[in-house]
Amino acid sequence: MRPLIDYNRCEGKAACVAVCPTQVFDLRQLTAAERGPLTLAGRLRGFLHGGPQAWVTRPEACKGCARCVAECPESAIRLVP
Ligand code: SF4
């Protein structure tokens, strides 16, 4: 399993970074190209909070514990095979 982040929802509050036991996540600013596919609401949300968003830097380290899914305040993470 690995986490998949919905960037239309993520506000970079870093709960996933804090809770993940294997340091799968980091925070970084999305590039303009990465923001391109977002919905208008997602782009507006990113513009308004203005900060970095969660990024899956080490997907191979995921143990599938789902703590990130449970702790994300925006319900922006799901696990995929
Ligand atoms: S499922 Fe567990 S190990 Fe995998 S990214 Fe989320 S918190 Fe980390």
Residues whose N, C-alpha, C, O or C-beta is under 5 A from the ligand:
A	BS01	SF4	P3 V19 C20 P21 T22 V24 A61 C62 K63 G64 C65 A66 R67 C68
